[in-house]
Amino acid sequence: MTDHPKPQVRIVHLTGPVFNALARGDLAAANAVSPVPVSAYFAGPDWRGVWQERSSQVAEDPASAAWVTGVIWDQQRQLAVGRAGYHGPPGPSGTVEIGYAVEPVHRRRGYARAALEALLRRAADEPRVRSVRVTIRPANLASYELASQYGFAEIGEDWDDEHGLGIVYEVAAGQLQTSARAAERIEAGTPTPPVEA
Protein backbone atom coordinates (compact mmCIF):
# COMPACT_ATOMS: atom_id res chain seq x y z
CA MET A 1 0.00 0.00 0.00
CA THR A 2 1.22 3.51 -0.75
CA ASP A 3 0.45 6.92 0.73
CA HIS A 4 -0.43 8.22 -2.73
CA PRO A 5 -3.83 7.91 -4.41
CA LYS A 6 -3.99 5.27 -7.11
CA PRO A 7 -2.70 6.94 -10.28
CA GLN A 8 -4.75 7.01 -13.46
CA VAL A 9 -2.41 5.95 -16.24
CA ARG A 10 -2.58 4.88 -19.83
CA ILE A 11 0.07 3.34 -22.01
CA VAL A 12 0.88 5.69 -24.89
CA HIS A 13 2.29 3.86 -27.90
CA LEU A 14 5.30 5.24 -29.71
CA THR A 15 6.32 5.18 -33.36
CA GLY A 16 9.47 4.18 -35.20
CA PRO A 17 10.84 7.76 -35.33
CA VAL A 18 10.46 8.12 -31.54
CA PHE A 19 12.19 4.78 -30.93
CA ASN A 20 14.99 5.80 -33.30
CA ALA A 21 15.57 9.11 -31.52
CA LEU A 22 15.50 7.54 -28.05
CA ALA A 23 17.84 4.78 -29.26
CA ARG A 24 20.33 7.52 -30.22
CA GLY A 25 19.80 9.32 -26.90
CA ASP A 26 18.42 12.37 -28.73
CA LEU A 27 15.76 13.78 -26.38
CA ALA A 28 14.95 16.83 -28.51
CA ALA A 29 14.33 14.71 -31.62
CA ALA A 30 12.24 12.24 -29.60
CA ASN A 31 10.05 14.96 -28.14
CA ALA A 32 9.63 16.58 -31.56
CA VAL A 33 7.79 13.45 -32.79
CA SER A 34 6.50 11.81 -29.59
CA PRO A 35 2.74 11.89 -28.86
CA VAL A 36 3.62 12.92 -25.26
CA PRO A 37 6.69 14.67 -23.86
CA VAL A 38 9.26 12.45 -22.16
CA SER A 39 12.03 13.33 -19.70
CA ALA A 40 15.78 13.12 -20.15
CA TYR A 41 15.76 9.80 -18.30
CA PHE A 42 13.94 8.19 -21.24
CA ALA A 43 16.82 9.12 -23.55
CA GLY A 44 19.49 8.27 -21.00
CA PRO A 45 21.77 5.24 -20.86
CA ASP A 46 19.62 3.11 -18.52
CA TRP A 47 16.86 2.56 -21.10
CA ARG A 48 18.80 3.02 -24.32
CA GLY A 49 19.11 -0.75 -24.94
CA VAL A 50 15.32 -1.15 -24.79
CA TRP A 51 14.79 1.64 -27.32
CA GLN A 52 17.47 0.22 -29.64
CA GLU A 53 15.74 -3.16 -29.55
CA ARG A 54 12.30 -1.63 -30.19
CA SER A 55 13.68 0.56 -32.98
CA SER A 56 14.98 -2.51 -34.84
CA GLN A 57 11.81 -4.48 -34.11
CA VAL A 58 9.47 -1.79 -35.45
CA ALA A 59 11.67 -1.25 -38.53
CA GLU A 60 11.31 -4.96 -39.29
CA ASP A 61 7.60 -5.19 -38.34
CA PRO A 62 5.85 -1.78 -38.28
CA ALA A 63 2.61 -3.32 -36.93
CA SER A 64 4.41 -4.32 -33.73
CA ALA A 65 4.52 -0.63 -32.68
CA ALA A 66 0.94 -1.03 -31.41
CA TRP A 67 2.16 -3.66 -28.92
CA VAL A 68 5.69 -2.88 -27.85
CA THR A 69 7.06 -0.61 -25.14
CA GLY A 70 5.29 2.71 -24.74
CA VAL A 71 5.09 5.48 -22.18
CA ILE A 72 3.36 5.15 -18.81
CA TRP A 73 1.43 8.41 -18.91
CA ASP A 74 -0.05 9.87 -15.71
CA GLN A 75 -3.27 11.39 -17.02
CA GLN A 76 -3.88 13.64 -14.01
CA ARG A 77 -0.35 15.05 -13.85
CA GLN A 78 0.11 14.99 -17.65
CA LEU A 79 3.50 13.41 -17.09
CA ALA A 80 5.55 10.54 -18.51
CA VAL A 81 6.60 8.44 -15.51
CA GLY A 82 7.94 5.24 -17.04
CA ARG A 83 7.76 2.70 -19.84
CA ALA A 84 5.57 -0.36 -20.30
CA GLY A 85 4.38 -2.68 -23.01
CA TYR A 86 4.73 -6.10 -24.51
CA HIS A 87 7.80 -7.57 -26.13
CA GLY A 88 5.69 -7.97 -29.27
CA PRO A 89 2.26 -9.04 -30.52
CA PRO A 90 0.87 -12.41 -29.38
CA GLY A 91 2.97 -15.29 -30.72
CA PRO A 92 1.61 -18.45 -32.37
CA SER A 93 0.92 -19.97 -28.92
CA GLY A 94 -1.05 -16.89 -27.85
CA THR A 95 1.58 -15.76 -25.34
CA VAL A 96 2.59 -12.14 -24.79
CA GLU A 97 5.48 -11.09 -22.59
CA ILE A 98 5.22 -7.86 -20.65
CA GLY A 99 7.78 -5.43 -19.32
CA TYR A 100 7.52 -2.25 -17.31
CA ALA A 101 9.84 0.17 -15.52
CA VAL A 102 9.23 3.39 -13.64
CA GLU A 103 11.64 6.31 -13.68
CA PRO A 104 13.41 6.38 -10.28
CA VAL A 105 11.97 9.76 -9.20
CA HIS A 106 8.42 8.41 -9.66
CA ARG A 107 8.79 5.05 -7.92
CA ARG A 108 6.72 3.90 -4.91
CA ARG A 109 3.63 5.79 -6.04
CA GLY A 110 1.65 2.94 -7.58
CA TYR A 111 2.75 3.45 -11.18
CA ALA A 112 4.14 -0.07 -11.67
CA ARG A 113 0.86 -1.58 -10.42
CA ALA A 114 -1.22 0.75 -12.59
CA ALA A 115 0.89 -0.08 -15.66
CA LEU A 116 0.73 -3.82 -14.97
CA GLU A 117 -3.05 -3.62 -14.61
CA ALA A 118 -3.34 -1.71 -17.91
CA LEU A 119 -1.25 -4.36 -19.69
CA LEU A 120 -3.28 -7.20 -18.15
CA ARG A 121 -6.60 -5.54 -19.08
CA ARG A 122 -5.53 -5.28 -22.70
CA ALA A 123 -4.34 -8.89 -22.69
CA ALA A 124 -7.64 -10.06 -21.16
CA ASP A 125 -9.59 -8.18 -23.85
CA GLU A 126 -7.53 -9.57 -26.75
CA PRO A 127 -8.95 -12.90 -28.02
CA ARG A 128 -5.57 -13.97 -29.45
CA VAL A 129 -3.89 -13.84 -26.01
CA ARG A 130 -3.94 -17.14 -24.11
CA SER A 131 -1.26 -16.35 -21.53
CA VAL A 132 0.85 -13.48 -20.21
CA ARG A 133 4.49 -13.90 -19.26
CA VAL A 134 6.94 -11.75 -17.33
CA THR A 135 10.65 -12.29 -16.60
CA ILE A 136 11.90 -10.93 -13.29
CA ARG A 137 15.48 -10.80 -12.00
CA PRO A 138 15.84 -12.76 -8.72
CA ALA A 139 16.96 -9.63 -6.81
CA ASN A 140 13.89 -7.64 -7.90
CA LEU A 141 11.69 -8.60 -4.96
CA ALA A 142 9.25 -5.69 -5.40
CA SER A 143 8.43 -6.74 -8.97
CA TYR A 144 8.01 -10.37 -7.93
CA GLU A 145 5.68 -9.43 -5.07
CA LEU A 146 3.59 -7.29 -7.41
CA ALA A 147 3.31 -9.93 -10.15
CA SER A 148 2.50 -12.72 -7.69
CA GLN A 149 -0.61 -10.82 -6.60
CA TYR A 150 -1.99 -11.23 -10.12
CA GLY A 151 -1.64 -14.99 -10.30
CA PHE A 152 1.72 -15.23 -12.06
CA ALA A 153 3.40 -18.56 -11.31
CA GLU A 154 7.01 -19.58 -11.98
CA ILE A 155 7.46 -21.67 -15.13
CA GLY A 156 11.24 -21.58 -15.65
CA GLU A 157 14.40 -19.53 -16.02
CA ASP A 158 15.90 -17.38 -18.75
CA TRP A 159 19.43 -16.12 -19.31
CA ASP A 160 20.09 -12.77 -20.93
CA ASP A 161 23.65 -11.64 -21.71
CA GLU A 162 22.85 -8.06 -20.67
CA HIS A 163 20.81 -8.71 -17.50
CA GLY A 164 21.79 -12.24 -16.43
CA LEU A 165 19.41 -14.73 -14.86
CA GLY A 166 15.69 -14.11 -14.96
CA ILE A 167 12.85 -16.14 -13.48
CA VAL A 168 9.95 -16.57 -15.92
CA TYR A 169 6.39 -16.31 -14.60
CA GLU A 170 3.14 -16.83 -16.45
CA VAL A 171 -0.60 -16.49 -15.92
CA ALA A 172 -3.37 -17.83 -18.16
CA ALA A 173 -5.51 -15.17 -19.81
CA GLY A 174 -8.63 -16.74 -18.28
CA GLN A 175 -7.28 -16.01 -14.78
CA LEU A 176 -6.61 -12.32 -15.37
CA GLN A 177 -9.96 -10.91 -14.19
CA THR A 178 -9.98 -13.05 -11.01
CA SER A 179 -6.35 -12.18 -10.29
CA ALA A 180 -6.99 -8.45 -10.76
CA ARG A 181 -9.89 -8.50 -8.27
CA ALA A 182 -7.75 -10.39 -5.73
CA ALA A 183 -4.91 -7.88 -6.14
CA GLU A 184 -7.30 -4.97 -5.60
CA ARG A 185 -8.41 -6.56 -2.32
CA ILE A 186 -4.78 -7.03 -1.23
CA GLU A 187 -3.97 -3.39 -2.02
CA ALA A 188 -7.04 -2.21 -0.08
CA GLY A 189 -6.16 -4.45 2.86
CA THR A 190 -9.35 -6.52 2.46
CA PRO A 191 -9.11 -10.25 3.14
CA THR A 192 -9.00 -12.25 -0.06
CA PRO A 193 -11.27 -15.28 -0.32
CA PRO A 194 -9.51 -18.44 -1.51
CA VAL A 195 -9.25 -18.75 -5.29
CA GLU A 196 -10.32 -22.13 -6.60
CA ALA A 197 -8.03 -23.84 -9.07
N, C-alpha and C positions, 0 to 999 in steps of 0.2 A: 504494500500500500504506500502511496506517496502523499505528500502534503499538498500537492497541486491538483486542481480539477482535471478530470480526464480530458485530454486534448482532442479536438476535432481535426483529424487529418485526412488528407487524400493523397494518393500516389499520383504524381504528375509525370507522365511519360515524356521522355526526351527523344530527340531525333539524331540522326547520323551526324549532322554538323555540330550539335552540342557535344556529343560523345567525342568527336574529333578534337574539338577545342579543349575539353577537359583532359583528354589523353595527352595533349601537348603541354598542359599546365597553363593555358592561356585563359585566364578568368574573364578578361574584357571581351574576347571573341565569343566565349561561351555565353555570357550574359547578353550579348548582342543578338543571339538567336534562340536563347532559352525561353520557354513559355513562362517561367518564373525566375526571379533573380536568385542566384546562389552565392554563397560566401566564398572567401578565399580558401577555406578548408577543402571545399569540393575540388578545387584545382590543385591542391597541395599534394605532396608526395605520398601521404598515407593511402589515398584512394586512387592514385594515378593508374595502378595496375588494373583495377576494376574497369576504369573508363577505357583503357587501351583494349582490354578484352571485348568490351561491349562495342567499341568502335569497329573492330574487325568483324565481329559477329553480325552487326547491322549492315555493314558493307556487303557481306556475303549473303545475308538474308534480310532484306529491308522490312519484311513483315514481322520479324522478331522484335522490332522496336516497341510494339504494342504490349510486349510481355516483359522485356528485360528491365534492368535496374532503372528506376526513376527517382524522383525527389519526394521525400516525405515533407509535405507542405502543411504547415499549421494554418488552418483556414482563419482562425480568429486573429492570430498575430500577423498573418500574411508574411510568413517567414519559412524559409527552407531550413529544416533542422536535421536532415539526414538523408540516407538513400535506402531504397527498398525495391524489391521486384523479384522476378523469377530469373532463373539462369537461361530460360528460353521457353518457347511454347510447349504444350504437353507433348511428350514423346509418344512413340508407338504403343507403349504400355499404359499410357494415360497418366504418367507421373510428371509432376512439376517440382523443381527444387527452388526453394526460396532463400533469399538472403536479405539482411537488413543491418544497418549500422547507423547510429546516431552520432552527430558531431559532439565531441567531448563537452563543450559548454552547454549543451542542451540535454545531457543525460540525467537520469533519475527523475524524470518528469512525466513518465508514462508514454513517451513517444515510441519506444520499441514495441510495447504492447499494442498501441493503437495501429502501428504499421503492420504488425503480425496479424491482427484481426482483419485489417483491410485486405491483406493478401489471402487470408483463409476464406473470407466472404466471397472474393472473386473466384477462388478455386471451387468453392461449394456451388456457385452459380453456373459454372462452366461444365456442360455435359461431358466434354472430352476428358476431364480430369477425374482420375480414379484414386489417386493418392498424392499426398504432398510430402516432400522430403526436405530435411534441413541437415546441414553438417555443422557441428559445433566443436570447437577445439576443447580438449579436456579441461583446460584451465579456466574456460569461460563459464563459470558456475551460474552467473546471472542469466545468461542466455539459455542454459540448460533448464534452470528452474522455471523460466517463462514458458519455454516450449513444452515442458512436461505437463503444465496445466491445461494444455490443449489436446492432450491425448497422444502426443508423439512418443513412440516407443523405439528403443535402440534396435537397429537391424544389421549393423556392421560397422566397419571402419574404412577410412579413406586416407590416402597419403597424397599430399600436395607438396611439390618441391618448394613452393614459396612459404606456405604456412605450416607444413608438417602434418602431424597426425590429426585427423578429425573423426569424431564419432558420428555416424549417420543415424538419423531418427526419421521415422515415417508415421503418418496417420492416414487412414483410409478416408476418402472424400465423404463417405456416408456418416462418418463419426464427427465431422466438423461442427455441425450445429449443436450437437450434444456437448462436445468439448468446449465450445465457446460459452454456452450457458454455465457450465461448471466453473470455468475460469472467471466469469463475472461474479459468481457467488464467492469464490476464493478472494478476489480483489475486494469485495464488499465486506468480507469477514463473516459471511453467512455460511452455516454448515452445508456441506454438499452431500446430497443423498448418494448412496452407492450407485455406480453406473453398471448396468448389466452388460455382460459380454455377449 
